């Protein structure tokens, strides 16, 4: 079964540029500890069916998907 995880924090190569690559995603576990995954690990987890991710803002929930950049490199979108 796929774990569906909310993403509440990200690290980017340049946090002020909305077009820069996400390096890590993360959130807090039920016990209060933090979890983080690299972009590569998150993509591998999505592709294998181990994890799915979402972002929630108010009543809006958006699923995190894998997208391919126009230059051919993988990125999360």
Backbone as CSV, one residue per row, in Angstrom:
resi,resn,N_x,N_y,N_z,CA_x,CA_y,CA_z,C_x,C_y,C_z
1,UNK,0.837,-1.186,0.000,0.000,0.000,0.000,0.883,1.251,0.000
2,UNK,0.481,2.233,-0.743,1.222,3.484,-0.859,0.960,4.376,0.347
3,UNK,2.035,4.893,0.946,1.890,5.897,2.002,1.668,7.249,1.343
4,UNK,0.622,7.961,1.757,0.306,9.281,1.223,0.781,10.321,2.226
5,UNK,1.824,11.062,1.894,2.478,11.973,2.827,2.285,13.427,2.427
6,UNK,1.998,14.265,3.405,1.898,15.701,3.146,3.291,16.313,3.173
7,UNK,3.565,17.187,2.233,4.823,17.926,2.187,4.553,19.316,2.741
8,UNK,5.266,19.659,3.820,5.076,20.975,4.429,6.316,21.842,4.344
9,UNK,7.447,21.255,3.932,8.642,22.070,3.775,9.458,21.547,2.590
10,UNK,10.166,22.470,1.950,11.060,22.123,0.851,12.354,22.890,1.013
11,UNK,13.409,22.377,0.418,14.666,23.100,0.263,14.931,23.181,-1.227
12,UNK,15.299,24.374,-1.691,15.573,24.570,-3.108,16.997,25.077,-3.279
13,UNK,17.531,24.922,-4.479,18.880,25.397,-4.759,18.955,26.922,-4.654
14,UNK,17.869,27.621,-4.947,17.768,29.067,-4.737,16.340,29.336,-4.290
15,UNK,16.144,29.512,-3.003,14.789,29.569,-2.461,13.967,30.754,-2.933
16,UNK,14.608,31.787,-3.468,13.872,32.964,-3.920,13.464,32.890,-5.387
17,UNK,13.958,31.901,-6.115,13.631,31.736,-7.530,12.602,30.620,-7.675
18,UNK,11.373,30.939,-8.113,10.336,29.908,-8.199,10.626,28.817,-9.229
19,UNK,11.614,29.024,-10.091,11.918,28.058,-11.139,13.084,27.138,-10.784
20,UNK,13.678,27.330,-9.634,14.813,26.503,-9.237,14.356,25.143,-8.743
21,UNK,15.250,24.193,-8.818,14.972,22.798,-8.483,14.778,22.593,-6.983
22,UNK,13.812,21.742,-6.656,13.624,21.303,-5.270,14.698,20.262,-4.966
23,UNK,15.402,20.449,-3.861,16.463,19.528,-3.462,15.936,18.487,-2.477
24,UNK,15.145,18.929,-1.487,14.588,18.048,-0.460,13.142,18.429,-0.181
25,UNK,12.361,17.448,0.272,11.015,17.698,0.778,10.923,17.105,2.177
26,UNK,9.948,17.562,2.962,9.834,16.996,4.300,8.597,17.442,5.046
27,UNK,8.495,16.947,6.269,7.403,17.267,7.188,7.775,16.716,8.556
28,UNK,6.804,16.696,9.450,6.990,16.187,10.804,6.222,14.882,10.960
29,UNK,6.846,13.895,11.592,6.204,12.612,11.895,5.235,12.779,13.062
30,UNK,4.324,11.843,13.249,3.385,11.921,14.378,4.078,12.022,15.744
31,UNK,5.305,11.469,15.871,6.018,11.538,17.151,6.810,12.831,17.337
32,UNK,6.696,13.761,16.362,7.375,15.048,16.474,8.729,15.113,15.800
33,UNK,9.278,13.976,15.404,10.553,13.994,14.691,10.305,14.445,13.252
34,UNK,11.342,14.923,12.594,11.210,15.412,11.225,11.676,14.361,10.234
35,UNK,11.055,14.341,9.070,11.529,13.496,7.989,11.856,14.383,6.792
36,UNK,12.875,13.996,6.053,13.218,14.662,4.798,13.614,13.595,3.789
37,UNK,13.344,13.881,2.541,13.743,13.012,1.446,14.384,13.874,0.369
38,UNK,15.424,13.354,-0.240,16.009,14.054,-1.381,15.048,13.976,-2.549
39,UNK,15.243,14.845,-3.511,14.405,14.818,-4.705,14.482,13.443,-5.368
40,UNK,15.684,12.906,-5.492,15.866,11.602,-6.141,15.130,10.498,-5.385
41,UNK,15.203,10.498,-4.053,14.504,9.478,-3.263,12.985,9.629,-3.369
42,UNK,12.497,10.863,-3.373,11.059,11.093,-3.503,10.559,10.608,-4.861
43,UNK,11.308,10.917,-5.923,10.919,10.466,-7.263,10.932,8.944,-7.334
44,UNK,11.971,8.318,-6.796,12.049,6.850,-6.799,10.876,6.248,-6.030
45,UNK,10.507,6.860,-4.910,9.380,6.371,-4.119,8.055,6.501,-4.838
46,UNK,7.870,7.599,-5.580,6.650,7.775,-6.374,6.608,6.739,-7.489
47,UNK,7.709,6.596,-8.197,7.761,5.657,-9.324,7.550,4.213,-8.891
48,UNK,8.035,3.855,-7.712,7.887,2.475,-7.237,6.540,2.209,-6.576
49,UNK,5.782,3.280,-6.312,4.501,3.122,-5.636,4.613,3.084,-4.127
50,UNK,5.807,3.314,-3.591,6.009,3.316,-2.137,5.332,4.523,-1.482
51,UNK,5.466,5.705,-2.108,4.929,6.939,-1.551,4.145,7.712,-2.593
52,UNK,3.197,8.490,-2.121,2.610,9.579,-2.892,2.662,10.787,-1.967
53,UNK,2.703,11.959,-2.555,2.854,13.197,-1.776,1.781,14.186,-2.192
54,UNK,1.431,15.053,-1.250,0.483,16.120,-1.552,0.856,17.361,-0.762
55,UNK,0.332,18.510,-1.221,0.489,19.793,-0.549,-0.914,20.313,-0.289
56,UNK,-1.165,20.793,0.925,-2.481,21.309,1.289,-2.363,22.766,1.716
57,UNK,-3.261,23.583,1.187,-3.373,24.987,1.578,-4.855,25.277,1.768
58,UNK,-5.259,25.454,3.016,-6.675,25.647,3.282,-7.449,24.412,2.876
59,UNK,-8.470,24.589,2.066,-9.282,23.461,1.610,-8.750,22.840,0.323
60,UNK,-7.716,23.425,-0.247,-7.176,22.929,-1.516,-6.043,21.936,-1.261
61,UNK,-6.153,20.776,-1.876,-5.136,19.735,-1.774,-4.650,19.426,-3.189
62,UNK,-3.334,19.470,-3.385,-2.749,19.231,-4.701,-1.740,18.094,-4.587
63,UNK,-1.876,17.129,-5.459,-0.963,15.986,-5.493,0.364,16.391,-6.130
64,UNK,1.452,15.901,-5.571,2.774,16.129,-6.147,2.990,15.086,-7.236
65,UNK,3.398,15.538,-8.408,3.648,14.647,-9.531,5.065,14.854,-10.046
66,UNK,5.541,13.884,-10.802,6.846,13.987,-11.443,6.636,14.610,-12.811
67,UNK,7.469,15.578,-13.134,7.370,16.273,-14.410,8.731,16.240,-15.082
68,UNK,8.742,16.265,-16.387,10.000,16.293,-17.122,10.202,17.702,-17.669
69,UNK,11.326,18.290,-17.325,11.701,19.623,-17.778,11.889,19.610,-19.287
70,UNK,11.690,20.717,-19.929,11.829,20.801,-21.379,13.236,20.439,-21.846
71,UNK,14.217,20.525,-20.958,15.588,20.143,-21.295,15.820,18.639,-21.100
72,UNK,14.785,17.928,-20.637,14.887,16.484,-20.501,15.251,15.999,-19.121
73,UNK,15.477,16.894,-18.174,15.833,16.475,-16.823,14.568,16.316,-15.997
74,UNK,14.578,15.360,-15.081,13.425,15.156,-14.201,13.360,16.239,-13.152
75,UNK,12.160,16.623,-12.837,11.948,17.543,-11.744,10.600,17.263,-11.139
76,UNK,10.409,17.683,-9.891,9.102,17.527,-9.295,8.290,18.728,-9.662
77,UNK,7.052,18.517,-10.018,6.200,19.615,-10.428,4.871,19.569,-9.751
